[in-house]
């Protein structure tokens, strides 16, 4: 029997293929505004977007500012006078329609579900994008709980995010909880700061960097199942 009773699962690139959803949505909304969307445009957008998400993780900006600023900053470099708030709204809703699971994710969630564990997705992100894909992939039929940072008002890795999740799930003993995710700076560091064990999902064998220290590291979904058994 597993020592854990509750498994918190990251969404993007742990269960869902966010990169595919994001790329398709970016191509659509950029093209609609008359921009080419090739490698240079994507690299510029990602540079801006990643810097903003890093600032968000540090608690320096909120998610509303992040969403608008990434497109405003792009226009400051490449030109254009589009409404960045409308652009972001369209992008987020388009991402929400790109419901793609990573290979093996469905079977993995079925196994978790069969183990009788309490399951929840605990994710940073914007509700339209996260909830749309959660329902579109039908993960809602296997994982009944979804916690999104923008709805909670606090993001991973802040302890307040995990406090709210634990309160909602009526968890009093955090030694029975484990956080599973690919993000060292969000999932793993957040677990470290909140007294929750962690499983770093690392199928690409990335090096361990930064202050986060996973309790376990898993290279595959099968590895995670073995840890939880």
FISETI-245053 format. One record per residue (C-alpha): residue number from 1; x, y, z. Coordinates in nm, 2 decimals, padded with zeros to 4 digits, always signed. Last residue first. Layout:
# FISETI-245053
+-----+--------+--------+--------+
: num :     xx :     yy :     zz :
+-----+--------+--------+--------+
: NUM :      X :      Y :      Z :
...
+-----+--------+--------+--------+
# end
This chain:
# FISETI-245053
+-----+--------+--------+--------+
: num :     xx :     yy :     zz :
+-----+--------+--------+--------+
: 229 : +00.32 : +00.15 : -00.50 :
: 228 : +00.38 : +00.52 : -00.54 :
: 227 : +00.74 : +00.50 : -00.64 :
: 226 : +00.67 : +00.21 : -00.88 :
: 225 : +00.39 : +00.42 : -01.04 :
: 224 : +00.62 : +00.71 : -01.09 :
: 223 : +00.89 : +00.50 : -01.25 :
: 222 : +00.62 : +00.36 : -01.49 :
: 221 : +00.54 : +00.72 : -01.59 :
: 220 : +00.90 : +00.76 : -01.70 :
: 219 : +01.23 : +00.91 : -01.60 :
: 218 : +01.13 : +00.96 : -01.23 :
: 217 : +01.32 : +01.15 : -00.97 :
: 216 : +01.24 : +01.12 : -00.60 :
: 215 : +01.24 : +01.35 : -00.30 :
: 214 : +01.32 : +01.64 : -00.54 :
: 213 : +01.56 : +01.91 : -00.43 :
: 212 : +01.49 : +02.26 : -00.56 :
: 211 : +01.77 : +02.52 : -00.51 :
: 210 : +01.88 : +02.56 : -00.87 :
: 209 : +01.99 : +02.29 : -01.11 :
: 208 : +01.94 : +01.91 : -01.15 :
: 207 : +02.04 : +01.82 : -01.50 :
: 206 : +01.78 : +01.72 : -01.75 :
: 205 : +01.73 : +01.35 : -01.82 :
: 204 : +01.46 : +01.41 : -02.09 :
: 203 : +01.20 : +01.20 : -01.90 :
: 202 : +01.24 : +01.41 : -01.59 :
: 201 : +00.92 : +01.39 : -01.37 :
: 200 : +01.05 : +01.52 : -01.04 :
: 199 : +00.86 : +01.34 : -00.77 :
: 198 : +00.80 : +01.56 : -00.46 :
: 197 : +00.73 : +01.53 : -00.09 :
: 196 : +00.53 : +01.81 : +00.07 :
: 195 : +00.66 : +02.04 : +00.35 :
: 194 : +00.54 : +02.35 : +00.17 :
: 193 : +00.88 : +02.51 : +00.06 :
: 192 : +01.01 : +02.18 : -00.07 :
: 191 : +00.68 : +02.11 : -00.26 :
: 190 : +00.70 : +02.45 : -00.42 :
: 189 : +01.06 : +02.40 : -00.52 :
: 188 : +00.96 : +02.07 : -00.68 :
: 187 : +00.65 : +02.19 : -00.87 :
: 186 : +00.75 : +02.55 : -00.96 :
: 185 : +01.13 : +02.59 : -01.00 :
: 184 : +01.20 : +02.23 : -01.07 :
: 183 : +00.91 : +02.20 : -01.31 :
: 182 : +00.85 : +01.84 : -01.45 :
: 181 : +00.58 : +01.75 : -01.20 :
: 180 : +00.45 : +01.52 : -00.93 :
: 179 : +00.36 : +01.66 : -00.58 :
: 178 : +00.32 : +01.40 : -00.30 :
: 177 : +00.08 : +01.40 : -00.01 :
: 176 : +00.06 : +01.17 : +00.29 :
: 175 : +00.34 : +01.35 : +00.48 :
: 174 : +00.12 : +01.66 : +00.45 :
: 173 : -00.11 : +01.54 : +00.73 :
: 172 : -00.41 : +01.78 : +00.76 :
: 171 : -00.55 : +01.75 : +00.41 :
: 170 : -00.91 : +01.86 : +00.37 :
: 169 : -00.88 : +01.87 : -00.01 :
: 168 : -00.97 : +02.24 : -00.03 :
: 167 : -00.73 : +02.31 : +00.26 :
: 166 : -00.45 : +02.12 : +00.10 :
: 165 : -00.49 : +02.31 : -00.23 :
: 164 : -00.51 : +02.64 : -00.05 :
: 163 : -00.20 : +02.58 : +00.15 :
: 162 : -00.02 : +02.45 : -00.16 :
: 161 : -00.07 : +02.78 : -00.34 :
: 160 : +00.02 : +02.97 : -00.03 :
: 159 : +00.35 : +02.80 : -00.02 :
: 158 : +00.45 : +02.99 : -00.33 :
: 157 : +00.61 : +02.77 : -00.59 :
: 156 : +00.35 : +02.76 : -00.75 :
: 155 : +00.10 : +03.04 : -00.79 :
: 154 : -00.14 : +03.25 : -00.58 :
: 153 : -00.48 : +03.39 : -00.65 :
: 152 : -00.65 : +03.05 : -00.64 :
: 151 : -00.82 : +03.11 : -00.97 :
: 150 : -00.51 : +03.23 : -01.14 :
: 149 : -00.31 : +02.94 : -00.99 :
: 148 : -00.53 : +02.67 : -01.12 :
: 147 : -00.65 : +02.38 : -00.90 :
: 146 : -00.84 : +02.09 : -01.07 :
: 145 : -00.99 : +01.80 : -00.88 :
: 144 : -01.18 : +01.50 : -01.03 :
: 143 : -00.88 : +01.33 : -01.20 :
: 142 : -01.01 : +01.04 : -01.41 :
: 141 : -01.32 : +01.18 : -01.58 :
: 140 : -01.17 : +01.53 : -01.57 :
: 139 : -00.88 : +01.40 : -01.78 :
: 138 : -01.12 : +01.41 : -02.07 :
: 137 : -00.86 : +01.56 : -02.30 :
: 136 : -01.10 : +01.84 : -02.38 :
: 135 : -01.20 : +01.89 : -02.02 :
: 134 : -00.85 : +01.94 : -01.89 :
: 133 : -00.76 : +02.12 : -02.21 :
: 132 : -01.04 : +02.39 : -02.17 :
: 131 : -00.97 : +02.41 : -01.79 :
: 130 : -00.60 : +02.50 : -01.85 :
: 129 : -00.63 : +02.74 : -02.13 :
: 128 : -00.94 : +02.93 : -02.02 :
: 127 : -00.82 : +02.92 : -01.65 :
: 126 : -00.48 : +03.08 : -01.71 :
: 125 : -00.17 : +02.90 : -01.59 :
: 124 : +00.00 : +02.74 : -01.29 :
: 123 : -00.11 : +02.39 : -01.22 :
: 122 : -00.23 : +02.15 : -00.94 :
: 121 : -00.41 : +01.86 : -01.10 :
: 120 : -00.57 : +01.65 : -00.83 :
: 119 : -00.59 : +01.28 : -00.74 :
: 118 : -00.70 : +01.11 : -00.42 :
: 117 : -00.56 : +00.76 : -00.45 :
: 116 : -00.76 : +00.45 : -00.50 :
: 115 : -00.49 : +00.27 : -00.70 :
: 114 : -00.72 : +00.24 : -01.00 :
: 113 : -00.71 : +00.62 : -01.05 :
: 112 : -00.33 : +00.61 : -01.06 :
: 111 : -00.34 : +00.34 : -01.32 :
: 110 : -00.59 : +00.52 : -01.53 :
: 109 : -00.38 : +00.84 : -01.50 :
: 108 : -00.08 : +00.65 : -01.64 :
: 107 : -00.28 : +00.50 : -01.92 :
: 106 : -00.40 : +00.85 : -02.02 :
: 105 : -00.04 : +01.00 : -02.00 :
: 104 : +00.12 : +00.73 : -02.22 :
: 103 : +00.21 : +00.97 : -02.50 :
: 102 : +00.16 : +01.33 : -02.38 :
: 101 : -00.20 : +01.44 : -02.39 :
: 100 : -00.34 : +01.69 : -02.64 :
:  99 : -00.63 : +01.93 : -02.60 :
:  98 : -00.56 : +02.23 : -02.82 :
:  97 : -00.89 : +02.41 : -02.77 :
:  96 : -00.76 : +02.58 : -02.45 :
:  95 : -00.47 : +02.72 : -02.64 :
:  94 : -00.71 : +02.91 : -02.86 :
:  93 : -00.88 : +03.06 : -02.55 :
:  92 : -00.54 : +03.17 : -02.42 :
:  91 : -00.44 : +03.32 : -02.76 :
:  90 : -00.76 : +03.51 : -02.81 :
:  89 : -00.75 : +03.66 : -02.46 :
:  88 : -00.38 : +03.75 : -02.51 :
:  87 : -00.45 : +03.93 : -02.84 :
:  86 : -00.74 : +04.11 : -02.68 :
:  85 : -00.52 : +04.23 : -02.40 :
:  84 : -00.24 : +04.32 : -02.64 :
:  83 : -00.46 : +04.55 : -02.85 :
:  82 : -00.29 : +04.56 : -03.19 :
:  81 : -00.06 : +04.85 : -03.28 :
:  80 : +00.22 : +04.67 : -03.46 :
:  79 : +00.60 : +04.68 : -03.45 :
:  78 : +00.85 : +04.40 : -03.42 :
:  77 : +01.03 : +04.49 : -03.10 :
:  76 : +00.77 : +04.70 : -02.92 :
:  75 : +00.51 : +04.46 : -03.06 :
:  74 : +00.66 : +04.16 : -02.89 :
:  73 : +00.67 : +04.36 : -02.56 :
:  72 : +00.29 : +04.43 : -02.59 :
:  71 : +00.23 : +04.06 : -02.67 :
:  70 : +00.42 : +03.93 : -02.36 :
:  69 : +00.29 : +04.22 : -02.15 :
:  68 : -00.08 : +04.13 : -02.17 :
:  67 : -00.05 : +03.78 : -02.04 :
:  66 : +00.21 : +03.86 : -01.78 :
:  65 : +00.02 : +04.16 : -01.64 :
:  64 : -00.29 : +03.94 : -01.58 :
:  63 : -00.07 : +03.67 : -01.43 :
:  62 : +00.07 : +03.89 : -01.16 :
:  61 : +00.42 : +04.03 : -01.14 :
:  60 : +00.72 : +04.01 : -00.90 :
:  59 : +00.61 : +03.69 : -00.72 :
:  58 : +00.93 : +03.50 : -00.81 :
:  57 : +00.73 : +03.26 : -01.02 :
:  56 : +00.58 : +03.56 : -01.21 :
:  55 : +00.92 : +03.70 : -01.28 :
:  54 : +01.02 : +03.36 : -01.43 :
:  53 : +00.70 : +03.35 : -01.63 :
:  52 : +00.78 : +03.70 : -01.77 :
:  51 : +01.13 : +03.59 : -01.87 :
:  50 : +00.99 : +03.28 : -02.04 :
:  49 : +00.73 : +03.49 : -02.23 :
:  48 : +00.98 : +03.74 : -02.37 :
:  47 : +01.24 : +03.48 : -02.48 :
:  46 : +00.95 : +03.26 : -02.61 :
:  45 : +00.81 : +03.54 : -02.82 :
:  44 : +01.15 : +03.62 : -02.97 :
:  43 : +01.22 : +03.25 : -03.05 :
:  42 : +00.88 : +03.21 : -03.20 :
:  41 : +00.92 : +03.51 : -03.42 :
:  40 : +01.27 : +03.40 : -03.54 :
:  39 : +01.16 : +03.04 : -03.60 :
:  38 : +00.87 : +03.13 : -03.82 :
:  37 : +00.53 : +03.30 : -03.75 :
:  36 : +00.49 : +03.57 : -04.01 :
:  35 : +00.28 : +03.85 : -03.88 :
:  34 : -00.04 : +03.97 : -04.03 :
:  33 : -00.26 : +03.98 : -03.72 :
:  32 : -00.44 : +03.65 : -03.81 :
:  31 : -00.10 : +03.49 : -03.87 :
:  30 : +00.01 : +03.57 : -03.51 :
:  29 : -00.31 : +03.43 : -03.36 :
:  28 : -00.30 : +03.10 : -03.56 :
:  27 : +00.07 : +03.04 : -03.53 :
:  26 : +00.06 : +03.11 : -03.16 :
:  25 : -00.23 : +02.87 : -03.10 :
:  24 : -00.06 : +02.58 : -03.29 :
:  23 : +00.27 : +02.64 : -03.10 :
:  22 : +00.10 : +02.66 : -02.76 :
:  21 : -00.11 : +02.34 : -02.80 :
:  20 : +00.20 : +02.15 : -02.92 :
:  19 : +00.42 : +02.28 : -02.64 :
:  18 : +00.15 : +02.22 : -02.39 :
:  17 : +00.15 : +01.85 : -02.44 :
:  16 : -00.06 : +01.75 : -02.13 :
:  15 : +00.04 : +01.51 : -01.85 :
:  14 : +00.37 : +01.63 : -01.71 :
:  13 : +00.45 : +01.87 : -02.00 :
:  12 : +00.18 : +02.11 : -01.87 :
:  11 : -00.05 : +01.97 : -01.60 :
:  10 : +00.13 : +01.92 : -01.27 :
:   9 : -00.01 : +01.64 : -01.06 :
:   8 : -00.09 : +01.64 : -00.69 :
:   7 : -00.11 : +01.28 : -00.56 :
:   6 : -00.30 : +01.22 : -00.23 :
:   5 : -00.29 : +00.91 : -00.01 :
:   4 : +00.08 : +00.85 : +00.00 :
:   3 : +00.25 : +00.57 : +00.19 :
:   2 : +00.13 : +00.34 : -00.09 :
:   1 : +00.00 : +00.00 : +00.00 :
+-----+--------+--------+--------+
# end
